[in-house]
Amino acid sequence: MYIIKVKGKAKIPDYIQIRDLNFVLVAYFRADRPMKNVEKFGLEGKEKELEELISKLPFGKLQKLEL
């Protein structure tokens, strides 16, 4: 899977996109709120690592999601 942080403008908040290996969007959520239903993506138990990754993730740079 891949992850990208999208910068919001004005009243639109920053968002996180998680995409599968074919770059199909599988999750889209606000960067300042925890992701719900992480078990659907095989990320259960890795919420803390995901939060740390999101805080360090640069805007607009697609990265392979490896936790």
MODELLER restraints for C-alpha pairs under 7 A, 6 or more apart:
rsr = mdl.restraints
at = mdl.atoms
rsr.add(forms.Gaussian(group=physical.xy_distance, feature=features.Distance(at['CA:1:A'], at['CA:18:A']), mean=6.84, stdev=0.5))
rsr.add(forms.Gaussian(group=physical.xy_distance, feature=features.Distance(at['CA:1:A'], at['CA:19:A']), mean=5.58, stdev=0.5))
rsr.add(forms.Gaussian(group=physical.xy_distance, feature=features.Distance(at['CA:1:A'], at['CA:20:A']), mean=4.41, stdev=0.5))
rsr.add(forms.Gaussian(group=physical.xy_distance, feature=features.Distance(at['CA:1:A'], at['CA:21:A']), mean=5.34, stdev=0.5))
rsr.add(forms.Gaussian(group=physical.xy_distance, feature=features.Distance(at['CA:1:A'], at['CA:64:A']), mean=6.07, stdev=0.5))
rsr.add(forms.Gaussian(group=physical.xy_distance, feature=features.Distance(at['CA:1:A'], at['CA:65:A']), mean=5.37, stdev=0.5))
rsr.add(forms.Gaussian(group=physical.xy_distance, feature=features.Distance(at['CA:2:A'], at['CA:18:A']), mean=5.62, stdev=0.5))
rsr.add(forms.Gaussian(group=physical.xy_distance, feature=features.Distance(at['CA:2:A'], at['CA:19:A']), mean=5.04, stdev=0.5))
rsr.add(forms.Gaussian(group=physical.xy_distance, feature=features.Distance(at['CA:2:A'], at['CA:20:A']), mean=6.21, stdev=0.5))
rsr.add(forms.Gaussian(group=physical.xy_distance, feature=features.Distance(at['CA:2:A'], at['CA:62:A']), mean=6.64, stdev=0.5))
rsr.add(forms.Gaussian(group=physical.xy_distance, feature=features.Distance(at['CA:2:A'], at['CA:63:A']), mean=5.52, stdev=0.5))
rsr.add(forms.Gaussian(group=physical.xy_distance, feature=features.Distance(at['CA:2:A'], at['CA:64:A']), mean=4.36, stdev=0.5))
rsr.add(forms.Gaussian(group=physical.xy_distance, feature=features.Distance(at['CA:2:A'], at['CA:65:A']), mean=4.83, stdev=0.5))
rsr.add(forms.Gaussian(group=physical.xy_distance, feature=features.Distance(at['CA:3:A'], at['CA:17:A']), mean=5.68, stdev=0.5))
rsr.add(forms.Gaussian(group=physical.xy_distance, feature=features.Distance(at['CA:3:A'], at['CA:18:A']), mean=4.57, stdev=0.5))
rsr.add(forms.Gaussian(group=physical.xy_distance, feature=features.Distance(at['CA:3:A'], at['CA:19:A']), mean=6.31, stdev=0.5))
rsr.add(forms.Gaussian(group=physical.xy_distance, feature=features.Distance(at['CA:3:A'], at['CA:62:A']), mean=5.83, stdev=0.5))
rsr.add(forms.Gaussian(group=physical.xy_distance, feature=features.Distance(at['CA:3:A'], at['CA:63:A']), mean=5.44, stdev=0.5))
rsr.add(forms.Gaussian(group=physical.xy_distance, feature=features.Distance(at['CA:3:A'], at['CA:64:A']), mean=6.29, stdev=0.5))
rsr.add(forms.Gaussian(group=physical.xy_distance, feature=features.Distance(at['CA:3:A'], at['CA:65:A']), mean=5.73, stdev=0.5))
rsr.add(forms.Gaussian(group=physical.xy_distance, feature=features.Distance(at['CA:4:A'], at['CA:16:A']), mean=5.83, stdev=0.5))
rsr.add(forms.Gaussian(group=physical.xy_distance, feature=features.Distance(at['CA:4:A'], at['CA:17:A']), mean=5.34, stdev=0.5))
rsr.add(forms.Gaussian(group=physical.xy_distance, feature=features.Distance(at['CA:4:A'], at['CA:18:A']), mean=6.70, stdev=0.5))
rsr.add(forms.Gaussian(group=physical.xy_distance, feature=features.Distance(at['CA:4:A'], at['CA:60:A']), mean=6.16, stdev=0.5))
rsr.add(forms.Gaussian(group=physical.xy_distance, feature=features.Distance(at['CA:4:A'], at['CA:61:A']), mean=5.86, stdev=0.5))
rsr.add(forms.Gaussian(group=physical.xy_distance, feature=features.Distance(at['CA:4:A'], at['CA:62:A']), mean=4.72, stdev=0.5))
rsr.add(forms.Gaussian(group=physical.xy_distance, feature=features.Distance(at['CA:4:A'], at['CA:63:A']), mean=6.42, stdev=0.5))
rsr.add(forms.Gaussian(group=physical.xy_distance, feature=features.Distance(at['CA:5:A'], at['CA:15:A']), mean=5.89, stdev=0.5))
rsr.add(forms.Gaussian(group=physical.xy_distance, feature=features.Distance(at['CA:5:A'], at['CA:16:A']), mean=4.63, stdev=0.5))
rsr.add(forms.Gaussian(group=physical.xy_distance, feature=features.Distance(at['CA:5:A'], at['CA:17:A']), mean=6.48, stdev=0.5))
rsr.add(forms.Gaussian(group=physical.xy_distance, feature=features.Distance(at['CA:5:A'], at['CA:57:A']), mean=6.70, stdev=0.5))
rsr.add(forms.Gaussian(group=physical.xy_distance, feature=features.Distance(at['CA:5:A'], at['CA:58:A']), mean=6.73, stdev=0.5))
rsr.add(forms.Gaussian(group=physical.xy_distance, feature=features.Distance(at['CA:5:A'], at['CA:59:A']), mean=4.91, stdev=0.5))
rsr.add(forms.Gaussian(group=physical.xy_distance, feature=features.Distance(at['CA:5:A'], at['CA:60:A']), mean=5.71, stdev=0.5))
rsr.add(forms.Gaussian(group=physical.xy_distance, feature=features.Distance(at['CA:6:A'], at['CA:14:A']), mean=5.67, stdev=0.5))
rsr.add(forms.Gaussian(group=physical.xy_distance, feature=features.Distance(at['CA:6:A'], at['CA:15:A']), mean=5.12, stdev=0.5))
rsr.add(forms.Gaussian(group=physical.xy_distance, feature=features.Distance(at['CA:6:A'], at['CA:16:A']), mean=6.09, stdev=0.5))
rsr.add(forms.Gaussian(group=physical.xy_distance, feature=features.Distance(at['CA:6:A'], at['CA:59:A']), mean=5.65, stdev=0.5))
rsr.add(forms.Gaussian(group=physical.xy_distance, feature=features.Distance(at['CA:6:A'], at['CA:60:A']), mean=5.65, stdev=0.5))
rsr.add(forms.Gaussian(group=physical.xy_distance, feature=features.Distance(at['CA:7:A'], at['CA:14:A']), mean=4.73, stdev=0.5))
rsr.add(forms.Gaussian(group=physical.xy_distance, feature=features.Distance(at['CA:7:A'], at['CA:15:A']), mean=6.70, stdev=0.5))
rsr.add(forms.Gaussian(group=physical.xy_distance, feature=features.Distance(at['CA:7:A'], at['CA:59:A']), mean=6.05, stdev=0.5))
rsr.add(forms.Gaussian(group=physical.xy_distance, feature=features.Distance(at['CA:8:A'], at['CA:14:A']), mean=4.38, stdev=0.5))
rsr.add(forms.Gaussian(group=physical.xy_distance, feature=features.Distance(at['CA:13:A'], at['CA:30:A']), mean=6.76, stdev=0.5))
rsr.add(forms.Gaussian(group=physical.xy_distance, feature=features.Distance(at['CA:14:A'], at['CA:30:A']), mean=5.99, stdev=0.5))
rsr.add(forms.Gaussian(group=physical.xy_distance, feature=features.Distance(at['CA:14:A'], at['CA:31:A']), mean=5.59, stdev=0.5))
rsr.add(forms.Gaussian(group=physical.xy_distance, feature=features.Distance(at['CA:15:A'], at['CA:28:A']), mean=6.90, stdev=0.5))
rsr.add(forms.Gaussian(group=physical.xy_distance, feature=features.Distance(at['CA:15:A'], at['CA:29:A']), mean=5.58, stdev=0.5))
rsr.add(forms.Gaussian(group=physical.xy_distance, feature=features.Distance(at['CA:15:A'], at['CA:30:A']), mean=4.34, stdev=0.5))
rsr.add(forms.Gaussian(group=physical.xy_distance, feature=features.Distance(at['CA:15:A'], at['CA:31:A']), mean=4.94, stdev=0.5))
rsr.add(forms.Gaussian(group=physical.xy_distance, feature=features.Distance(at['CA:16:A'], at['CA:28:A']), mean=5.69, stdev=0.5))
rsr.add(forms.Gaussian(group=physical.xy_distance, feature=features.Distance(at['CA:16:A'], at['CA:29:A']), mean=5.42, stdev=0.5))
rsr.add(forms.Gaussian(group=physical.xy_distance, feature=features.Distance(at['CA:16:A'], at['CA:30:A']), mean=6.03, stdev=0.5))
rsr.add(forms.Gaussian(group=physical.xy_distance, feature=features.Distance(at['CA:16:A'], at['CA:31:A']), mean=5.60, stdev=0.5))
rsr.add(forms.Gaussian(group=physical.xy_distance, feature=features.Distance(at['CA:17:A'], at['CA:25:A']), mean=6.87, stdev=0.5))
rsr.add(forms.Gaussian(group=physical.xy_distance, feature=features.Distance(at['CA:17:A'], at['CA:27:A']), mean=5.74, stdev=0.5))
rsr.add(forms.Gaussian(group=physical.xy_distance, feature=features.Distance(at['CA:17:A'], at['CA:28:A']), mean=4.65, stdev=0.5))
rsr.add(forms.Gaussian(group=physical.xy_distance, feature=features.Distance(at['CA:17:A'], at['CA:29:A']), mean=6.82, stdev=0.5))
rsr.add(forms.Gaussian(group=physical.xy_distance, feature=features.Distance(at['CA:18:A'], at['CA:25:A']), mean=6.11, stdev=0.5))
rsr.add(forms.Gaussian(group=physical.xy_distance, feature=features.Distance(at['CA:18:A'], at['CA:26:A']), mean=5.77, stdev=0.5))
rsr.add(forms.Gaussian(group=physical.xy_distance, feature=features.Distance(at['CA:18:A'], at['CA:27:A']), mean=5.00, stdev=0.5))
rsr.add(forms.Gaussian(group=physical.xy_distance, feature=features.Distance(at['CA:18:A'], at['CA:28:A']), mean=6.49, stdev=0.5))
rsr.add(forms.Gaussian(group=physical.xy_distance, feature=features.Distance(at['CA:19:A'], at['CA:25:A']), mean=4.47, stdev=0.5))
rsr.add(forms.Gaussian(group=physical.xy_distance, feature=features.Distance(at['CA:19:A'], at['CA:26:A']), mean=5.31, stdev=0.5))
rsr.add(forms.Gaussian(group=physical.xy_distance, feature=features.Distance(at['CA:19:A'], at['CA:27:A']), mean=6.93, stdev=0.5))
rsr.add(forms.Gaussian(group=physical.xy_distance, feature=features.Distance(at['CA:20:A'], at['CA:26:A']), mean=6.55, stdev=0.5))
rsr.add(forms.Gaussian(group=physical.xy_distance, feature=features.Distance(at['CA:29:A'], at['CA:35:A']), mean=6.50, stdev=0.5))
rsr.add(forms.Gaussian(group=physical.xy_distance, feature=features.Distance(at['CA:38:A'], at['CA:44:A']), mean=5.48, stdev=0.5))
rsr.add(forms.Gaussian(group=physical.xy_distance, feature=features.Distance(at['CA:49:A'], at['CA:67:A']), mean=6.86, stdev=0.5))
